[in-house]
Amino acid sequence: MEIVSGYPRECYQKNVNDPVFRIVGAIFVRMTNNDMNWERLLSAKRFGMEHYDGAKKHERTEYQRDYDRLIFSSPFRRLQNKTQVFPLPGSVFVHNRLTHSLEVASVGRSMGESVGRELRRKYPDSKAHFEEIGSIVSAACLAHDMGNPPFGHSGEKAISTFFSEGKGACLRREVEGEGNRWSDFTCFEGNANAIRLLMHRFRGRRKGGFAMTYSTLASIVKYPCSSELSGGKSKFGFFASEEEDYRLIADDLGIFRRRERPLQFARYPLVYLVEAADDICYQMMDIEDAQKLRILSAEKAIELLLGFFDGESRQRRTATLSYVSDVNEQIAYLRSGVIGLLVDECAALFLRNEGRILAGEFAGSLVGNISPVAAKAYGRCADFALRHIYRSRDVLDIELAGHRIIGYLLEVFTDAICSPGHAYSGLLLDRIPEQYETDSGSLYGKIQSVIDFISGMTDVYALDLYRKITGIGLPDV
């Protein structure tokens, strides 16, 4: 049923000349129209610096400064020693969290600039910063994995299971007795941890954390709800400690709430572009990495990538492959073509569904709605990766090691914060930098300080600390 001015079209056509009818309809539209607005959504306001009026004028835009601030930060540099999928480093160089994030940022920038150009054509008189969408998306892409712990996704699982079924489960009653949210720990989510890393004022740091723009921060929150709505699947956007801060940002940007308790918002529109850039990169690059590690043959990799093309496009690419004899170059050529195709499709999908996205009605992801040929090929890649790449021996070995190391570190450090007066606890707590608030007034805050410390570690640092604490490896004498 088509709605016009708040009424079904047939009803509207019959009564359009009745002034009372039109006034009531206009009031109804204003009351029910929750659509987000680009001029509010694209905000250069900085978190923690809302009232700062002594800002200098810069050649770079505020969103470009977000990008640069992330690039030069210590947490971003540490991503070079965090596992993406495959163990680091081997005789063959594969992606780590750093190279993955840089590639996602590159793809996100391309998609964002394409969308921004089209929105400017569509709304030529708008004051919205459409030209900066590429910068916003690329900055958010840089930051999207900064909250992930060492050892890939197994690190997230290790933290969650320590509190849900491991030795940390005994702390539940006390945390909930404080009125705090236990599911923040049992459903630990790297995305929510990235928001905490960027927004929380760690001891000795400035207000606002990284002091990022509202738009960049909102673009990172893939699942804009509290952990109580995660369904036990680690799909939420902010811990209880950052809930009010995100509420402030969302309300200022005009992101409407779906529910108040537990808190849930509609998705910020640019999240769809950040998510698509991530989906495109990890799927394509995992195929390429697996071929270099000989987990799949070059022939199979080429077959999977060629599947994204049909007709003349497929024939043209097949012919081009015959000009190059280097297998790695052939795969790189096809991979770049697939990324280009998916970038174009996702940007077009975003623009076609702009109204539904602004109304919070678009379901699923952009990659989940691509054309049939591309969708079938993407599904084949995902299925192959699940069965042959993510269950390969090397990947399972790093998951097992990560689970053991992170679980042990959580155990000894949570014991230390619960019994700080013990001699051994004092030695352990001295290893935690002062910026982490192990002396927090609540057990919830103390546990968070331990998770902050461990999740910020690189794979190498976590392994080294594990060896030293257990006595497996000692400092040189």
C-alpha positions as CSV (number, residue, x, y, z in Angstrom):
1,M,0.0,0.0,0.0
2,E,1.5,3.3,-1.1
3,I,1.4,6.1,1.5
4,V,1.1,9.8,0.5
5,S,1.3,12.5,3.1
6,G,0.5,10.0,5.8
7,Y,-2.5,8.4,4.1
8,P,-3.1,5.5,1.7
9,R,-3.0,7.0,-1.9
10,E,-6.7,6.2,-2.6
11,C,-7.8,8.0,0.5
12,Y,-5.5,10.9,-0.1
13,Q,-6.8,11.4,-3.7
14,K,-10.4,11.5,-2.4
15,N,-9.8,14.1,0.3
16,V,-6.8,16.1,-1.0
17,N,-8.8,19.4,-1.1
18,D,-10.0,19.2,2.5
19,P,-7.6,21.6,4.5
20,V,-8.3,19.8,7.8
21,F,-7.5,16.5,6.2
22,R,-4.1,17.8,4.9
23,I,-3.2,19.4,8.2
24,V,-3.8,16.2,10.1
25,G,-1.8,14.3,7.6
26,A,1.1,16.7,7.8
27,I,1.1,16.3,11.6
28,F,1.1,12.5,11.3
29,V,4.1,12.6,8.9
30,R,6.1,14.8,11.3
31,M,5.3,12.5,14.3
32,T,6.2,9.3,12.5
33,N,9.0,10.4,10.3
34,N,12.2,9.1,12.0
35,D,14.4,9.4,8.9
36,M,17.9,10.5,9.6
37,N,19.2,13.6,8.0
38,W,22.6,14.0,6.3
39,E,23.3,17.5,7.6
40,R,23.1,16.2,11.1
41,L,24.7,12.8,10.4
42,L,27.9,14.3,8.9
43,S,29.2,16.1,12.0
44,A,32.8,17.3,12.6
45,K,32.1,17.7,16.3
46,R,34.8,16.0,18.4
47,F,34.1,13.7,21.3
48,G,35.4,15.2,24.5
49,M,36.1,18.6,22.8
50,E,32.5,19.7,22.3
51,H,33.0,23.0,24.0
52,Y,36.5,23.7,22.9
53,D,36.5,26.9,20.9
54,G,40.2,27.6,20.5
55,A,40.8,25.3,17.5
56,K,43.3,26.2,14.9
57,K,42.4,26.3,11.3
58,H,43.9,23.4,9.4
59,E,44.4,22.6,5.7
60,R,43.3,19.1,6.5
61,T,39.6,18.5,7.2
62,E,38.5,17.2,10.6
63,Y,37.8,13.8,9.1
64,Q,41.3,13.7,7.5
65,R,42.8,14.5,10.9
66,D,40.9,11.5,12.3
67,Y,42.6,9.3,9.7
68,D,46.1,10.7,10.5
69,R,45.6,10.5,14.2
70,L,44.8,6.8,13.9
71,I,47.7,6.1,11.6
72,F,50.3,7.6,14.0
73,S,48.8,5.9,17.2
74,S,50.4,3.1,19.2
75,P,47.3,0.8,19.2
76,F,47.2,1.0,15.4
77,R,50.9,0.2,15.0
78,R,50.5,-2.8,17.3
79,L,48.1,-4.3,14.7
80,Q,51.2,-5.3,12.7
81,N,51.8,-8.1,15.3
82,K,48.2,-9.3,15.7
83,T,46.9,-12.3,13.8
84,Q,44.4,-11.8,11.0
85,V,43.8,-15.5,10.1
86,F,47.1,-17.2,9.6
87,P,50.0,-17.5,12.0
88,L,52.6,-14.7,12.0
89,P,55.2,-14.4,10.5
90,G,56.1,-17.4,8.3
91,S,58.4,-17.9,5.4
92,V,55.5,-16.5,3.3
93,F,54.2,-13.1,4.3
94,V,50.4,-13.1,4.9
95,H,48.0,-10.5,6.1
96,N,48.1,-9.3,9.7
97,R,45.6,-6.9,11.3
98,L,47.6,-3.9,10.2
99,T,47.8,-4.8,6.5
100,H,44.1,-5.9,6.5
101,S,43.0,-2.6,8.1
102,L,45.0,-0.5,5.5
103,E,43.4,-2.4,2.6
104,V,39.9,-2.1,4.1
105,A,40.6,1.7,4.5
106,S,41.6,1.9,0.8
107,V,38.5,0.0,-0.4
108,G,36.3,2.0,2.0
109,R,37.7,5.3,0.7
110,S,36.9,4.4,-2.9
111,M,33.3,3.3,-2.0
112,G,32.8,6.4,0.2
113,E,34.0,8.8,-2.4
114,S,31.7,7.2,-5.0
115,V,28.7,7.5,-2.7
116,G,29.7,11.1,-1.7
117,R,29.9,12.3,-5.4
118,E,26.4,10.9,-6.2
119,L,24.8,12.3,-3.0
120,R,26.2,15.7,-3.9
121,R,24.7,15.5,-7.4
122,K,21.4,14.4,-5.8
123,Y,21.4,17.2,-3.2
124,P,23.4,20.1,-4.8
125,D,22.2,22.6,-2.2
126,S,22.8,20.6,0.9
127,K,25.2,21.8,3.5
128,A,26.2,18.2,4.4
129,H,29.9,17.3,4.0
130,F,29.3,14.7,1.2
131,E,32.8,15.3,-0.1
132,E,34.2,13.9,3.1
133,I,32.4,10.6,3.2
134,G,35.4,8.9,1.8
135,S,37.6,10.3,4.6
136,I,35.1,9.3,7.3
137,V,34.7,5.8,6.0
138,S,38.4,5.2,5.5
139,A,39.2,6.5,9.1
140,A,36.5,4.2,10.5
141,C,38.0,1.3,8.5
142,L,41.4,1.9,10.0
143,A,39.9,1.7,13.5
144,H,37.4,-1.1,13.1
145,D,39.8,-3.8,14.3
146,M,41.8,-1.8,16.9
147,G,39.9,-3.4,19.8
148,N,40.6,-7.0,18.7
149,P,42.7,-9.0,21.1
150,P,45.8,-11.0,20.0
151,F,45.4,-14.3,18.1
152,G,42.6,-13.4,15.8
153,H,39.0,-14.2,16.6
154,S,40.1,-17.0,18.9
155,G,41.2,-14.2,21.2
156,E,37.6,-12.9,21.5
157,K,36.3,-16.4,22.1
158,A,39.0,-17.0,24.8
159,I,37.9,-13.9,26.7
160,S,34.2,-14.8,26.4
161,T,34.6,-18.4,27.4
162,F,36.8,-17.6,30.4
163,F,33.9,-15.7,31.9
164,S,31.1,-17.9,30.6
165,E,32.5,-21.4,31.3
166,G,36.0,-20.9,32.7
167,K,37.4,-19.8,36.1
168,G,36.1,-16.3,35.7
169,A,32.4,-17.5,35.9
170,C,32.6,-17.3,39.7
171,L,32.8,-13.5,39.5
172,R,29.3,-13.2,38.0
173,R,27.3,-12.8,41.2
174,E,29.4,-9.9,42.5
175,V,29.5,-8.0,39.2
176,E,25.7,-8.3,38.8
177,G,25.3,-7.4,42.5
178,E,27.0,-4.1,41.7
179,G,24.3,-3.5,39.0
180,N,26.8,-4.0,36.2
181,R,26.4,-6.0,33.0
182,W,28.0,-9.5,33.1
183,S,27.2,-10.1,29.4
184,D,29.8,-7.5,28.5
185,F,32.4,-10.1,29.4
186,T,30.7,-13.4,28.4
187,C,29.9,-12.0,24.9
188,F,33.1,-10.0,24.5
189,E,33.1,-8.1,21.2
190,G,36.2,-6.6,19.5
191,N,34.0,-3.9,17.9
192,A,32.7,-2.7,21.2
193,N,36.3,-2.8,22.5
194,A,37.4,-0.6,19.7
195,I,34.8,2.0,20.7
196,R,36.1,1.8,24.3
197,L,39.7,2.2,23.2
198,L,38.9,5.3,21.2
199,M,36.5,7.0,23.7
200,H,37.5,6.0,27.2
201,R,39.6,8.4,29.2
202,F,42.4,6.1,30.5
203,R,44.3,7.3,33.4
204,G,46.7,10.1,32.5
205,R,45.0,10.6,29.1
206,R,42.9,13.5,27.9
207,K,39.2,13.7,28.0
208,G,37.5,12.1,25.0
209,G,40.2,9.5,24.5
210,F,41.3,9.9,20.9
211,A,38.9,12.8,20.6
212,M,37.5,11.6,17.2
213,T,34.7,13.2,15.3
214,Y,31.2,11.9,16.1
215,S,30.8,10.7,12.5
216,T,33.9,8.6,12.5
217,L,33.0,7.0,15.9
218,A,29.5,6.2,14.8
219,S,30.8,4.6,11.6
220,I,32.6,2.0,13.6
221,V,29.6,0.7,15.6
222,K,28.5,-2.2,13.5
223,Y,25.9,-3.5,16.0
224,P,24.4,-0.4,17.8
225,C,23.0,-2.1,20.8
226,S,24.0,-3.3,24.3
227,S,25.4,-6.8,25.0
228,E,22.0,-7.7,26.5
229,L,20.7,-7.9,22.9
230,S,23.6,-9.9,21.5
231,G,21.8,-13.2,22.0
232,G,25.1,-14.6,23.3
233,K,26.7,-14.3,19.9
234,S,29.1,-11.4,20.6
235,K,27.3,-9.0,18.3
236,F,26.9,-5.7,20.1
237,G,28.4,-2.2,19.8
238,F,29.3,-0.8,23.2
239,F,30.0,-1.9,26.8
240,A,27.9,-0.5,29.7
241,S,30.9,1.8,30.5
242,E,30.5,3.6,27.1
243,E,26.7,3.3,26.7
244,E,26.0,6.9,27.8
245,D,28.8,8.3,25.7
246,Y,27.4,6.6,22.6
247,R,23.9,7.7,23.5
248,L,25.2,11.3,23.5
249,I,26.8,10.9,20.0
250,A,23.8,9.1,18.5
251,D,21.3,11.6,19.8
252,D,23.4,14.5,18.5
253,L,23.7,12.9,15.0
254,G,20.0,12.2,14.9
255,I,20.3,8.4,14.9
256,F,16.9,7.2,16.2
257,R,16.5,4.7,19.0
258,R,14.7,1.4,18.4
259,R,14.4,0.7,22.1
260,E,15.5,2.3,25.4
261,R,16.2,-0.7,27.7
262,P,18.2,-2.6,26.7
263,L,19.5,0.3,24.5
264,Q,19.4,-0.2,20.8
265,F,19.8,2.4,17.9
266,A,19.3,2.2,14.2
267,R,22.5,1.8,12.3
268,Y,24.5,4.9,11.4
269,P,24.3,4.9,7.5
270,L,28.1,4.9,6.8
271,V,28.5,1.7,8.9
272,Y,27.1,-0.2,5.8
273,L,30.1,1.1,3.8
274,V,32.7,0.2,6.5
275,E,31.1,-3.3,6.8
276,A,31.1,-3.8,3.1
277,A,34.8,-2.8,2.8
278,D,35.7,-5.3,5.5
279,D,33.6,-8.1,4.0
280,I,35.2,-7.6,0.5
281,C,38.7,-7.5,1.8
282,Y,38.8,-10.4,4.2
283,Q,37.1,-12.7,1.8
284,M,39.3,-11.9,-1.2
285,M,42.6,-11.7,0.7
286,D,42.0,-14.9,2.6
287,I,41.7,-16.7,-0.7
288,E,45.0,-15.1,-1.9
289,D,46.8,-15.8,1.4
290,A,45.6,-19.5,1.4
291,Q,47.0,-19.9,-2.2
292,K,50.4,-18.5,-1.2
293,L,50.5,-20.9,1.8
294,R,49.5,-23.8,-0.5
295,I,46.3,-24.5,1.4
296,L,44.5,-24.3,-1.9
297,S,45.9,-24.6,-5.4
298,A,46.4,-21.7,-7.8
299,E,43.9,-23.4,-10.2
300,K,41.2,-23.4,-7.5
301,A,41.9,-19.8,-6.5
302,I,41.6,-18.7,-10.1
303,E,38.4,-20.7,-10.5
304,L,36.8,-19.1,-7.4
305,L,37.8,-15.6,-8.5
306,L,36.7,-16.0,-12.1
307,G,33.3,-17.0,-10.8
308,F,32.4,-13.4,-10.1
309,F,32.3,-12.7,-13.9
310,D,30.2,-14.0,-16.7
311,G,29.8,-13.5,-20.4
312,E,32.1,-11.1,-22.2
313,S,33.6,-9.9,-18.9
314,R,34.7,-13.4,-18.0
315,Q,36.1,-14.0,-21.6
316,R,38.1,-10.8,-21.4
317,R,39.7,-11.6,-18.1
318,T,40.4,-15.2,-19.1
319,A,42.2,-13.8,-22.2
320,T,44.2,-11.4,-20.1
321,L,45.5,-14.2,-17.9
322,S,47.2,-15.7,-20.9
323,Y,49.5,-12.7,-21.1
324,V,51.0,-13.3,-17.7
325,S,52.8,-16.5,-16.7
326,D,53.3,-15.6,-13.0
327,V,50.6,-17.3,-11.0
328,N,50.7,-14.8,-8.2
329,E,50.3,-12.0,-10.7
330,Q,47.3,-13.8,-12.3
331,I,45.6,-14.1,-8.9
332,A,46.4,-10.5,-8.0
333,Y,44.9,-9.3,-11.3
334,L,41.6,-11.3,-10.7
335,R,41.4,-10.2,-7.1
336,S,41.7,-6.5,-8.0
337,G,39.0,-7.0,-10.6
338,V,36.7,-8.7,-8.1
339,I,37.3,-5.9,-5.5
340,G,36.5,-3.3,-8.1
341,L,33.3,-5.1,-9.1
342,L,32.1,-5.4,-5.5
343,V,33.0,-1.8,-4.7
344,D,30.8,-0.6,-7.6
345,E,27.9,-2.9,-6.7
346,C,28.0,-2.0,-3.0
347,A,28.1,1.7,-3.7
348,A,25.2,1.4,-6.2
349,L,23.3,-0.6,-3.6
350,F,23.8,2.0,-1.0
351,L,22.6,4.8,-3.3
352,R,19.5,2.8,-4.5
353,N,18.5,2.1,-0.9
354,E,19.5,5.5,0.6
355,G,15.9,6.2,1.7
356,R,15.5,2.8,3.5
357,I,18.9,3.2,5.1
358,L,18.1,6.7,6.4
359,A,14.8,5.3,7.7
360,G,16.5,2.4,9.4
361,E,14.6,-0.1,7.3
362,F,17.4,-1.7,5.2
363,A,18.0,-5.3,6.3
364,G,21.3,-7.2,6.2
365,S,24.5,-6.0,4.7
366,L,25.4,-4.6,1.3
367,V,27.4,-7.6,0.3
368,G,24.4,-9.7,1.3
369,N,22.4,-8.0,-1.4
370,I,24.7,-8.0,-4.4
371,S,23.7,-9.3,-7.9
372,P,23.0,-13.0,-8.3
373,V,26.3,-13.9,-10.2
374,A,28.5,-12.1,-7.7
375,A,26.4,-13.4,-4.8
376,K,26.8,-17.0,-5.9
377,A,30.6,-16.6,-6.4
378,Y,31.0,-14.8,-3.0
379,G,29.0,-17.7,-1.4
380,R,31.3,-20.3,-3.0
381,C,34.4,-18.4,-1.6
382,A,32.9,-18.2,1.8
383,D,31.9,-21.8,1.9
384,F,35.4,-22.9,0.7
385,A,37.1,-20.7,3.3
386,L,34.9,-22.1,6.1
387,R,35.6,-25.7,5.2
388,H,39.2,-25.6,4.0
389,I,40.9,-22.3,5.3
390,Y,39.5,-21.5,8.7
391,R,39.7,-25.2,9.7
392,S,43.2,-25.7,8.4
393,R,45.8,-27.1,10.8
394,D,47.9,-23.9,11.0
395,V,44.8,-21.8,11.8
396,L,43.5,-24.3,14.4
397,D,47.0,-24.4,16.0
398,I,47.0,-20.6,16.5
399,E,43.5,-20.7,17.9
400,L,44.4,-23.4,20.4
401,A,47.6,-21.6,21.5
402,G,45.7,-18.2,21.7
403,H,43.0,-19.8,23.8
404,R,45.5,-21.2,26.3
405,I,47.6,-18.1,26.5
406,I,44.8,-15.6,26.9
407,G,42.9,-17.8,29.3
408,Y,45.9,-18.2,31.5
409,L,46.7,-14.4,31.5
410,L,43.1,-13.7,32.4
411,E,43.2,-16.2,35.2
412,V,46.3,-14.9,36.9
413,F,45.5,-11.2,36.5
414,T,41.9,-11.5,37.6
415,D,43.1,-13.4,40.7
416,A,45.5,-10.5,41.3
417,I,42.9,-7.8,41.2
418,C,40.6,-9.8,43.5
419,S,43.4,-10.3,46.0
420,P,45.7,-7.3,45.6
421,G,47.2,-7.7,49.1
422,H,48.8,-11.0,48.3
423,A,52.6,-10.8,47.6
424,Y,52.3,-12.5,44.2
425,S,49.4,-10.4,43.2
426,G,51.5,-7.3,43.8
427,L,54.2,-8.5,41.4
428,L,51.6,-9.2,38.7
429,L,49.8,-5.9,39.1
430,D,53.2,-4.1,38.8
431,R,53.3,-5.5,35.2
432,I,50.1,-3.6,34.3
433,P,50.8,0.0,33.1
434,E,49.3,2.7,35.3
435,Q,46.8,3.9,32.6
436,Y,44.7,0.8,33.3
437,E,42.6,1.3,36.4
438,T,43.2,-1.9,38.4
439,D,42.2,0.0,41.5
440,S,38.7,0.9,40.2
441,G,35.9,1.1,42.7
442,S,34.0,-1.8,41.2
443,L,34.9,-5.3,40.3
444,Y,33.4,-4.6,36.9
445,G,35.9,-1.8,36.4
446,K,38.8,-3.9,37.6
447,I,37.9,-6.7,35.2
448,Q,37.7,-4.2,32.4
449,S,41.2,-2.9,33.3
450,V,42.6,-6.5,32.9
451,I,40.8,-7.0,29.6
452,D,42.0,-3.6,28.4
453,F,45.6,-4.6,29.2
454,I,45.4,-8.1,27.6
455,S,43.3,-7.1,24.5
456,G,45.9,-4.4,23.7
457,M,48.8,-6.9,23.6
458,T,50.3,-8.2,20.4
459,D,50.6,-11.9,19.8
460,V,54.3,-11.8,20.5
461,Y,54.0,-9.8,23.7
462,A,51.2,-12.1,25.0
463,L,53.3,-15.2,24.3
464,D,56.4,-13.6,25.9
465,L,54.5,-12.6,29.0
466,Y,52.9,-16.1,29.3
467,R,56.3,-17.7,29.1
468,K,57.8,-15.5,31.7
469,I,54.9,-15.9,34.2
470,T,54.9,-19.6,33.8
471,G,58.7,-19.9,34.0
472,I,58.9,-21.5,30.5
473,G,61.1,-18.6,29.3
474,L,63.2,-16.4,31.6
475,P,65.0,-13.1,31.0
476,D,68.6,-13.5,30.0
477,V,70.8,-13.5,33.1
